[in-house]
């Protein structure tokens, strides 16, 4: 049972005296400072809990009379008060309050004290939820709950942390849609959209988890993956360069000193899932979000829009549907990877000859001579009489360049100052997906993976505080039909 306000404040005074005595003893015993620090933290948490109890006690028990309106009908105060558990950052409180229903045994419809205090729907305080989920979006649920236990002495279960994660994520899409676009005077010259996919290890259905023998069969994998698509939109100033400057920069593996910096980068992450009864692919979902963002950030369509991606045909098809006005550019680093594949068919890996081969053909591609490079590779195959896997490797690169030729006009892109490398998207895939959802031993269901992706994207966008406040306001309005207390 909650103590009275007076008793709570008296207890807090005694606890404060105990802290003073603790420090005096520490001085006498010449204790090490970190031990004193830990001891103070534990005692301050105790005082915090006592003062919070006093605050709740000062609000009364929520007795608002015998009857209260509840929509179009009236509810009565039940004879026996109800107690609810509230887990704060200071520890557990048991809040005893009057409740109202049509009659005993039926659903409680009004709790005036809950409304007055702005209590959450569940047992966990909004502050505790905020702190725990900040940890959860960066590390495993097990590590997050363990860290919280070491910091505050609280031990929510991993299951509770997972459920909390999914409940918070229910507000992510509406938050993203209502979030304002960056101020126009803070935007750069070009608007860039970029997307990429990354596999998420999924939990197999129960019937597929039963192994029919002591070992997995040929081609049978320990887990399966489902693609998560990450999109990013940002603005950036033009950066005009020559082919030689790009080749030299890549060969030195150094960034140009005067390279412009992306402004107001925003990322999204989506998986294929059911939405309102229909299946929505992750690719399409992420492009819809990017299309909305591009419209909001450039309503007059005055900026050049660039779409920078790898050679996945399905991505370009969706881009044509949702961002058709964009200048499509094939990510140079994917082009470069395939150049190295070809080089190693003719020169030893790590050799200077392989590096010279790559630099020479990269310069040709950057000068817009894609057709010449394709013809050159065909001739090399015949001159060296390549067969088998080696010929298939070179042929695959030739096919890749042919299929993406319309997105490889690098001479035009460099002259216009467009970005030609999608490091932003690949970095986003690594940070949003891989760094959290591909940790050792992790397996996901679609609902849990999507919830984590939504919250992690919000966190990495630097919108966490805004989102937490938005989520609280939305829940309070739904619970009490009014703004948060």
N, C-alpha and C positions, 0 to 999 in steps of 0.2 A: 504494500500500500504506500502511496506517495505521502511523504511527510508534509507538515504545514510549512508555510514560508518562513515563519519565525524559527522553527526548529532547524530548517535547512541553513539559514544564515548563521545561527549559533554553531552548528556543526562545521560550517566553512571557517568560522573564526578559530575554532579549535584546530582544524587542519592547518590553518595558516601558522598558528603557534608551533605546531609540530614541525612545519617546514623550517621555521626559524631555529628551533632546537636542533634539527638535522644539520643545518649549515654550521651552527656553533660547534657541534661535535666533530664535523668534518674538518673544521679549522684546527681544533685541538689535536685531532688524530693525524693531521697533515695528510689527508686523503688526496688521491690523485684526482685531477679536475674532471676527467671523463666519468669517473665513478659518481662524483657529486652531481654531474650533469644528468646522468641516467636516473639517479634517485629523485632529483627534482622533477624530472619529466613525469615519472610515475605518480608523484604526489600532486602535481599540478592537474593531471588528468582526474584525480579523485576530487579535487576542489571543483573542477569544471562540472563534474557530474552532480555534485551537491548543489551548486549554484543553478544548474539547469533544472534540477528538481524543485528548487525554490521558485524559479520563474514560473514553472507549470503550476505549482501550488497557488501562486498569487492570482492565477486566472480563474480560480474556483473550480466547480465540478460540472459546469455547463448546464445547470438547472435553469431552464427558461420558462418555467411554469408547467401546468398540467398538460397543455396542448400546444401544438405548433402546426402551422401550415406546411404541407409538403406537396407542392404542385396544386392539383385541383381538389385534394382531399386533406383531411386533418389527421395528424398522428398524436399519440398519447405518450407521456413519459412512463416508461416501464418502472415497476416497483424496485427492481434490483439494478444498481449501477453495473456497468460492464467495464472490464479492464482490458486494455490493449498494450501490447509490447511495442516499445520504441527503442531501436538500437541507434544510439548517437555515437559520435566520435569519442565521447567520454565514457561510454559504457551503456548498459541496458537500463531503461526506465520502465516502470509499470504505471500506466496512466489510468486512473479510475475516474469514470465520468458517467453522467446521465445520458441515456439514449432514448430515442423516440421511435415508435412503430405503431402500426394499426392496433396490434394486440400482441401479448406475450407469445413467443414462439414463431412470430413472423419476422420477415426481414427488417432489420434496423434501417430506417430511412433518414433520420436526422441525428447528428451528434454535434450539438452546438459548440462544445469545447474543441472538437476536431476542426470545425470551421474557423473558430477563433484563432487557434494556433496554426492553422494551415498545415495540418499533418499530412504526410504523403499517403498514397493508397496502400503501400506495403509497410513492412516493419522497419525498413532501413531509412535513416534520415537522408535528406537530399545531399547534405555535406558528405556523409559517409559514402553514398552512392557516387558522388563526384570523385572523391579521392580514390576509391577502389577501382573505378572504371578508367581513371587516368593510368593506373598501373596495368589494367587488363589490356588496354589497346597497345601496350608496348611489350608485354611479356605474357607468358602462359597464365591461365587462371590459377594453376597451382602455385606458381611463383608469386603472383599478385596477392593471393590470400595469405600466403606465408609472410610476405613482406609487411602486409597490414598487421598481422599478428605481432611481428617483432616491433613495429613502430607504435602501435596503440594498444596492444594486448587484446585485440578483437580477432575473432576467428570465424568469419562467415564461411560457409562451405563453398567448394568449387562450383557445385550445382547452383547455389544461390547467386554466385557471381555470373555464371552463364545466363541464368534467367534474367538477371538485372541487365545484362548486356543487350539481350534481345528486346526487353521492354523499353530500354532507352532508345534503341535503334528504330522503334516504331515511329518516332518523331523526326527521324533524320531527313526523309524525303521532303516533308512539308517545310522543314526548316530551310533546306537548301533552296527550295523554290521561292520562298519569301525573302531570301537574303539579298540585299541590294547589290547592284553592280558597283565596281570600283569607281571612284570619282573620275570623270573624263580627263581632268587636268593632270591625273597621275598615270595616265595610259601612255604607252609608247606608240611608234609609228605603225607597226605591223601587228596583226592579230593572228596568233598561231594556235591551231588545234592539232593534237597528236594523240594517237591511241596505240595500244599494244596489248597483247594477251599473255597471261601467265597461268600455268596449271596449279590448281589447288588440290592437295591430296584429300580424297573423299573416303568416308566410311562406307564400306561395302554393305549392301543389303544382307540381312541375317542369313538368307539361304545361300548367299555366295561366300559367306565366311567359313562354311563347313568344308574342310579339306577332305577330299576323297582318298587321299593316300598319305603316307608319311612325308612326302615331299611334293612341292608344287610341280605341276606338269610343265612341259616345254612351252615357253611363251607366257605362262601364267605369272602375273605380277603380284607382289605382296599388297599393293593398293592401286587404286585407279585415281585418275585426276580429271577434274573438270575445269574448263577454262574460266578464269576471271579476266574481264577486260577493264583496263585502266585507261581513262582518258584525262587529258590535261588541256587547259586553255590558258594562254598568257599573252601579254603584249611585249614587244621588243623592238628596239630601234634597228634600222637597216645597218648592215655591216658589209660593205663592198670589199671584195678581195679578188685576187687573181688566182689562177690554178696553181701557179708556183708557190704562192703564199700558203695555200691550203696544204699542199704536199709537204712543204717544209715544216709546217706546224705539226702535221701528223707524224712525220719522221722524227721530229724532236720530242714528240709526246708532251708538248707544252702548249698551254692556251695563250692566245694573243693577249697582250697586256690591255689593249683598248677594247676588248670584246664587250658588247653591251650586255646588260643583265636582264633576264626576264622579269617582268613586272606583274604583280598580282596573279601569280600562278594559282590555279584552282584545279584540284584533281577529283575524279569520281572513280568508283570501282563497282562493277556490276557482274553478276553471274546470271546465267539462264535460269529462270524460275517462273512459277505461276504467279500472275498478277491479275486480280479480278477475274479469275476463271480462265484466262488465256495465258499461253506460254509466251514469254518475252525473252528473246535472246540477249545475252550480256552485251554483245556488240551493238545491237539496236538501242538498248537502254542507255548505254554510255554516249552514243552519238546524239540521241534525243536531248540528253542533258547538256552536251557540248553545243548543240544547235541553239538551245534556249539561251545559254550563256553568251554565245557569240552575238545573238540578236540583242540581248540586253546591253552588251558592252559596245555595240556599234549599230544602233538603230537606223542611222542614216546610210549605212553601208559605205562610209567614206574611206575606211581602212582597207588595205589589201589583206585578204584572208588567205593564210597558207595552211595546208594540211600536210603534215609530215609523218610518214609511217613506213613500215617495212613492206614486203611484197605480198602479204596475205590477201588473196583475191577477195575473200568475203568482206574484209575490212574496207577495201576500196569500193565494193558494191554498195555498202551501207553509206559510205561517205558521199557517193554520187547521189544518193537519195536525200540525205539530210544536210549536207554541206556542199551542194553542187557548184556554188560560185567560187569555191576555194581553188587555189593553185596547188595541185597535187605534186608532192616531192617525195621521191624514194629516199629513205634514210641512207646517207652515204656510208654509215658504218656497216650496214648489212651488205652493201656493194663491196666494201673493202674486205669483209670476211671472205666473200667468195673469190675475190682476187687472190687472197692468200691460198685458198684451196687449189686454185689453178696453178699458182706458182710452185706449190709443193709437188705437183705432178711432173715438173721438169727440173726442179732444183732441190737440193737438200734443205730440210727444215733448219732454220737458224743461220743459213748461209747468207753472205752478202749478195750473191747472185739472186736469191729469192727476193730479198728486199729491193734490189734494183729493178727486178721484173715488176713488182707491185707498184713501186713509185712511178715507173715509166707508164704503165697502163692506167694508173689512177690519174696521172696528168692528162692523158688522152681523154678519159671519160669526163674530167672536169672541163675540158675544152670543147665538149659536146660531140666528140667523135665516137659515139657508142657503136655505130654500124661498123666502123673500122675495127674496133676491139673485138666485136663478135666475129668478123671475118678472119681476123688474126688468130683467134683461138681455134677456129675450124682448121685453118692451115697448119697450125702447130700439131693438132691431133694427127693429121695425115703425114706431116713431115717426120714425126716421131713414132708413127705407126702404133698409136696407143690402142690398147685392147682392154676388155673386161672392165674392172672397177675404175681404173684410171680414166678410161674414155668416158664412162658414165658420169664421173665427177665433173669433167670439163663440159660435157654435153648438158648437164643440169645447170651449170652456171650460164652457159649460152642461152638456154631456155629461160632462165630467170631474167637475164638482161633483155631478151626479146619481149617477154611478157610485160615488162615494166618500163619499156623504152620511152613511153609517153610521159613518164614521171622522172626522166633522167636528163633533162635539159639543163645540166649544171652550169654551162656557160652563161645561159640567160639568168639563172638564179643568182649566181655570184655577181653578175653585173647589176642586178636589181637589189642586191644586199639582203637576199632572203636567207634564213637559216637552212642548212642542208643536213644537219645531224639531229636525230631525235633523242639525244641524251636525256632530255627532260622526261620523256615518256618512259624510257627504260629505267631511269632512276626512280620514277614514280612506281613502276611495277615492283622494283626491288624493295622500296620502302613500304609501300602500301600492302603488297601481297607477300612477297618472299620473307621479309624480315619478321613477320608475325605469324602467317598462316602455314609456313613451311618449316617451322622449328621441329627439332627431332621428335619423331614419334607421333606427330599431330595428325589426326584424321577428323574430317568435318562432315556435318550434314549441311545441306544447302542453306537452311534457315539460319543456322549459327554462323556459317561462313559469311553470308551476306550481311548479317547484323554487324559482325566485326569489321567488314570492309567499309560499311557506311560510317561507323563511328571512327575508325582509323583515318578515313579520308578527312572527316571533319577536324580531327585532332591535328593532322598534318597540314591542313589548310589554315591553322591558327585561329579556328573559330570555336574552340571548345567552351570557353566561358560564355559566349553568346548562346551557344547551343544548350548548355545546362540551364541557363535562365529561361530560354524559350520552352524547354521541356517542362520545367517547373510551372511556368505560367499556364501551359496547355493542360497539364494534369489538374492543377488547382481549379481552372475554369470548368473542367469536366466533372470534378468531384463536388464543387460547391456552387457552381453556376455564377461565379463572380471572379474578379481578379485575385491573384494570390495575396494572402495576408501580408 
